[in-house]
Amino acid sequence: MTGTVTATLLLLGAIAAQGVSLAAMRASRGLRRHRWTATALVAMGASVLLMSRALDAGMPLAVGYGVWSGAGIALAAATGALVFRDRLARVHLAGLALVVLGVVLVHGT
């Protein structure tokens, strides 16, 4: 695989691990449920590891971090709404749409 493809795949893995971590953190109920806490910590560690490998494979820092954090925000909001029944007002949805647009623009260049 080329460096760009490898870096992108590593970044996608980092985003997925971040999503698992955030959902597990929410499920841990303030880190009081130990299995969910352990899952959250392991997944966040995996996310940071994969992100660092994506950077090492040639992903520019500004692009990698922008996509990682922006996609993480959108994934956390979607997980909160779909799994935990968090309510998102229209202004929240508009803000998330802007985040997603930003991720597309940053990664697409």
N, C-alpha and C positions, 0 to 999 in steps of 0.2 A: 504494500500500500504506500501511497505517497504520503509525505509529511502532512500535507493539508488534510487529507482524508483521515489519517490517524489522529491528528489534533482535534478534528471535528468530532470523531467518534468518542474520543476521550472526554471532550467537553459535554457531549450528550450524556455520557455515563455519569459525569459529575453532577449534571442537572438532575438526572433521575435519582441519584443517591441523596441529593439535597432534598428532593421532594419526599423521599421515604423518611429522611431524618426529621423534617418538619412535621409530617403527619404523626410519626412516632412520638415526637415531643409533645404534641397536642394530646395524644392518647395516654401519655404518661401522667397526666393530671398533676402538673407542677413537679415532675420528676419523682413522684411518690410511688408510681407503679414501676417496679425495678426492671422488669423485662422490657417494657417500652422504653425506659430510660436507656438501657444498654443498647437497644436497637437504634435509638436516636444518636447516641454517641458513636457507635460503630459506623453508621451510615454517614454521619457528618465527617468522620475521619476519612472514609472512602471517598467522599465528595472532594475534600481538600487534596487528597492524594491524586485523584484523577485529574483535578484541575491543574495541579502542579505538573503532571505529566503532559497535559495538553499544552501548557506553556513551554515545556521543554521540547515538545515536538514541533514547535514553531508558531503556535497561536500567539498573535500579538496580545500583550497584556490588556490594552484598552478594549479590544474586541472580546477577548476571553472573559474578562471580569464583567464587562457590560452585559454580555449575553448570559453569563452564569447567574449574576444577581437579578437581572430583569426577568429571565425565565423562571428563576426561583420564586420571585414575587408572584408572578402569574400562576405558577403551579401551586403555591401555597394557598392563594385565594380560591382557586378552582377546587382544590382538595377540601378546604374549609367549607365551601358552599355545598359541594356534592356529598362529602362523607360526614361532616360534622354539622351540617345544616346551618352554617353561618349565613346570616342575611347580609346581602350586599345591596346597598342603595344604588340608584342610577349614577350618582356622582362617583361611587367606587368603581362601577363597571366602566365608566368613561375613562377614569384614571388608568384602569387595567388595560383598556384598549390602547391608550397612549404608550404604556409600558411595552406592550406586545409590538406595537408599531416601531418603537425605538429599537427593540431587539432585532426586528427584521431589517431595519435600516443599518444598524451597526454591523450585523453579521453579513448582510448582503453586499457590503462594499469591499 
